[in-house]
């Protein structure tokens, strides 16, 4: 019985920690796969993952143009390659209602901040 309460308190503590950590970021509301804050590219995961601009070698956006043309939602993977060789990949289910709704919007926002971006279309020919 005590073990059940301990597990419950750990779970509640984790949920509270997630809300506190996500609450630190002001620009996350309505953000797509990522957003920008404090000279960082912040990957919009369950726990936001900030990467300073000066550590980013390039960002790769992998999407399907067929999904963009024929569906209201699309799948996208964002892969951030760091200058030290580290990589972080995030998968995103995109809807055309987010601030950076389309891969072309994301590419423009990245290039505006001087971050190299590679776009890859996985549509079948």
N, C-alpha and C positions, 0 to 999 in steps of 0.2 A: 504494500500500500504506500509506504514512504517512497519507494523507488518510483512509483507512478507520479507522485507529486513532484519529485525532483525532476523527472523528465518533462513534466508540464511546465515547471518554472524555467527550465533551460529553453524550451520552445518559446515561451512568452518573452524571455530575455532576448532571444535571437530576433524575433519579430520586431520588438521595440528597437533593437540595434539597427535593423534594416531601415526602419522609418527615420531614425535619427540621422543615419549616414546619408540617406537620400534627401533628407530635408536641408542638408548643407548646400545643395545646389539649387540655384534660383532659376536657371534656364532649362531645366529638365521637363517642365510642363509642356506637353504637346510636341516634344522633341521626337525625332525619328530614331535611327540607329545610333546617332551620336549628337552631341552638342558641344559648344565651346564655352569655356569659363576659365578665368584667371590664367590666360595664356596656355591653356591645356585643351586637348581634344579629349572629351569625356565620353567613353563608350557607355551607352545607355543600357546597361545590364541590370540584373536584380540589385547588385551593389555597384553603383557607378564606378568606372575604372578610368581615372585620369591619366593622360600621357602628355607630358610637356612638349610643346611644339619643337623645341630644339633637340629632342631625342628621337624625333620621327624621321625616318629615311623616306618612306612613302606609305600611301594608303591605297589598298587595292579594293575596288568595288566589283563584286561578281553578281550579276543579275541576268534575267531573261527578258529580252525585249518583247518576246511573244506574250509573256504574262503582263507586261506593262500595257500592251495594246488591247488585250482581250479580257482582262480581269480587273476587278476593282482592287484586288490585293496582289502582292507579288512577294517572292522570296529574294532576299539579298544577303550576301555575306560581306562583312567588312573585315579586312585583314590589315592590321597595322604592323608594319615592319620597322623595328627600331634600328638606330644606327649601330648599336652594339650587337645586332644579330637576333635579338629577341623578337618574338612574334606574338600577337594577340588577335584571335579571330572571334567575331561575334556574328551570330545568325539573327536575322531580323525578318519579321513578317511585316511588310510595308503596306500601308494604306495611303491613299492619295490625300489624306487630310492633315498629315503632320507638317511641321514647319519646314523641314527639309524632306519633302514628300517623295521626290523622284531622284534616281541616281544622278541625273544631270544637275539637279539643284545641289546635291551633296558635293559633286565634283567642283562646281563653281564656288561654293563656300570654302572648300579646302584650298583651291588655287588662290582665292582672294587673300587667304592668310599665309600664302607662300608654301603650302604643303603639297609636294608632288602627289599626283593621283593617277592611278592606272585603272581604267574601266574595262571589264571583260564581260562580253555578252555570251551567255551559255545557250542561246536559242539554237534549236536544231535547224539545220539548213533545209 
